[in-house]
Structures are given as C-alpha cells and as structure tokens.
Amino acid sequence: MELREAILNRRSIRSFKKEEVDVTTIEELLEIARYAPNHKMTQPWRFVLLDRQDQAPLQHLIKSKKALKKGKPVPEQEPLSDDAPSHMLAVIIDVNEKEKVYRDDYGAVSSLIQNFSLLAWEKGIGVVWKTPGFMQDEEMKQLLEVSEHEELVGLLHIGYPAVVPKMKEREPLQSKLRHGLTRDTQ
Ligand SMILES: Cc1cc2nc3c(=O)[nH]c(=O)nc-3n(C[C@H](O)[C@H](O)[C@H](O)COP(=O)(O)O)c2cc1C
C-alpha cells in the first residue's frame, strides 16, 4: 500500500470483528512506530497493552464514570460488546515540568500514534484514538498504573474492522493555507 493511499483511506474504527490481532503483530507495529520524530530524543512514551480480559474492568470503570456523571446508578460489570476491540493500547507520556518540553513531547507521541495507525491500516487492522473525558482521573491512573509524573494520552482501540466509516471531507486547503507574509506595499 502506498503511503498516500494509507493516509487518505485510514479511518478511525469503532466496531471490530471477533478475530483477535496477534500480540506479536502489535509489537512489530509499535517497534516501527517508535521511529517517530522526538525532540532531543526524549522518547517520552510508554504503553500498556490490554487484551479483552483486561478491557473488562477498564470498560466498567468508564461506564461507571459516565453513569455517575449523569446521576445514574453505577451499573454491574457487563461482558464486553460483540464488536469490542481485540486490544486496547494505553499510551502514556512522561510529563516534563517544562511546558516547552511537554508540548514537544506531546507532538512526538502524537506522531507515534499516527505512525502506528497507518502501519496498522496497511495490515488491514483498524485503530481509533480515544480520549475519554475522565482519562486523568485517579481511578483510571491507578488501574493502568500511571504514575504522578505521567499522563494518559489516549486509549487506542485495535482490531480487525467490522465497519469502516465513510471518509469525512476536510475543509478546503485554501481556507487553511496562506502564502507568505503581509508585505508593506509602499
Ligand atoms: C486526539 C484525538 C482524540 C480523539 N478522541 C476520540 C474519542 O474519544 N472518541 C472517538 O470516537 N474518536 C476520537 N478520535 C477520532 C476522531 O473522532 C477522528 O479522527 C475524526 O472523526 C476523523 O475521522 P477519521 O480518523 O476516520 O478520518 C480522536 C482523535 C484524536 C486525534
């Protein structure tokens, strides 16, 4: 698959087939994705890979948080939905106390995630980068063992796509691109 084709056709996948993705395949994709640019080679990332069994308590925590937010009772832990991802990958960043370094590091982790998503797409594997609103809540951090010097950047849902959404057109480039500086016309 050509790079341009992967970039254009990759979609965020939210509904997955039952078939599991090999852990070694996910590791291979991550191995390559780590060659993302990162300023001063901080390599500010680490990962926790969750299979379907590990996803159950996480999904339960997410559903409980959503219910509590809406003032509803906390639900019982339910089995995963039929179209649940094969794996989830928690992507964790080192939080540097210097704002500039933190921003650069966030950029680096984002580049890694896009690398990973494109490499996965090339192999017919779908990914969505999810950022649930309460990602930085204490219970979530405890469950994933995220330290006080770290943050969760997202949960990547990974699996073979059951549904591929239609492409959402982007705004015209001309509305986003300006050529050059305003020059003094005198
Ligand atoms: C930082 C970031 C956070 C996102 N968070 C979510 C999310 O919480 N839930 C979700 O369904 N999609 C999430 N997405 C996926 C976007 O909704 C998706 O990229 C967008 O709709 C464009 O669709 P496409 O990726 O298929 O081109 C996120 C994407 C990014 C880059």
The ligand as a Tripos MOL2 file, in Angstrom:
@<TRIPOS>MOLECULE
LIG
   31    33     1     0     0
SMALL
NO_CHARGES

@<TRIPOS>ATOM
      1 C1         -6.5430   13.4850   19.9520 C.3       1 LIG1
      2 C2         -7.7170   12.7200   19.3880 C.ar      1 LIG1
      3 C3         -8.7110   12.2860   20.2390 C.ar      1 LIG1
      4 C4         -9.8010   11.5300   19.7560 C.ar      1 LIG1
      5 N1        -10.7380   11.0740   20.6410 N.ar      1 LIG1
      6 C5        -11.7460   10.3170   20.2000 C.ar      1 LIG1
      7 C6        -12.6920    9.7810   21.1230 C.ar      1 LIG1
      8 O1        -12.5880    9.9770   22.3430 O.2       1 LIG1
      9 N2        -13.6990    9.0280   20.6330 N.ar      1 LIG1
     10 C7        -13.8120    8.7640   19.2990 C.ar      1 LIG1
     11 O2        -14.7600    8.0660   18.9270 O.2       1 LIG1
     12 N3        -12.9270    9.2470   18.3890 N.ar      1 LIG1
     13 C8        -11.8880   10.0160   18.8070 C.ar      1 LIG1
     14 N4        -10.9590   10.4960   17.9080 N.ar      1 LIG1
     15 C9        -11.0690   10.1650   16.4720 C.3       1 LIG1
     16 C10       -11.6890   11.3100   15.6820 C.3       1 LIG1
     17 O3        -13.0540   11.4080   16.0070 O.3       1 LIG1
     18 C11       -11.4830   11.0390   14.1780 C.3       1 LIG1
     19 O4        -10.1160   11.0850   13.8710 O.3       1 LIG1
     20 C12       -12.2290   12.0580   13.2910 C.3       1 LIG1
     21 O5        -13.6040   11.9060   13.4220 O.3       1 LIG1
     22 C13       -11.8620   11.9050   11.8090 C.3       1 LIG1
     23 O6        -12.1760   10.6040   11.3600 O.3       1 LIG1
     24 P1        -11.0520    9.6760   10.6860 P.3       1 LIG1
     25 O7         -9.9850    9.4370   11.7260 O.co2     1 LIG1
     26 O8        -11.7930    8.4080   10.3450 O.co2     1 LIG1
     27 O9        -10.5410   10.3820    9.4810 O.co2     1 LIG1
     28 C14        -9.8840   11.2470   18.3690 C.ar      1 LIG1
     29 C15        -8.8690   11.7050   17.5030 C.ar      1 LIG1
     30 C16        -7.8030   12.4250   18.0090 C.ar      1 LIG1
     31 C17        -6.7050   12.8860   17.0590 C.3       1 LIG1
@<TRIPOS>BOND
     1     1     2 1
     2     2     3 ar
     3     2    30 ar
     4     3     4 ar
     5     4     5 ar
     6     4    28 ar
     7     5     6 ar
     8     6     7 ar
     9     6    13 1
    10     7     8 2
    11     7     9 ar
    12     9    10 ar
    13    10    11 2
    14    10    12 ar
    15    12    13 ar
    16    13    14 ar
    17    14    15 1
    18    14    28 ar
    19    15    16 1
    20    16    17 1
    21    16    18 1
    22    18    19 1
    23    18    20 1
    24    20    21 1
    25    20    22 1
    26    22    23 1
    27    23    24 1
    28    24    25 2
    29    24    26 1
    30    24    27 1
    31    28    29 ar
    32    29    30 ar
    33    30    31 1
@<TRIPOS>SUBSTRUCTURE
     1 LIG1         1 GROUP 0 **** ****
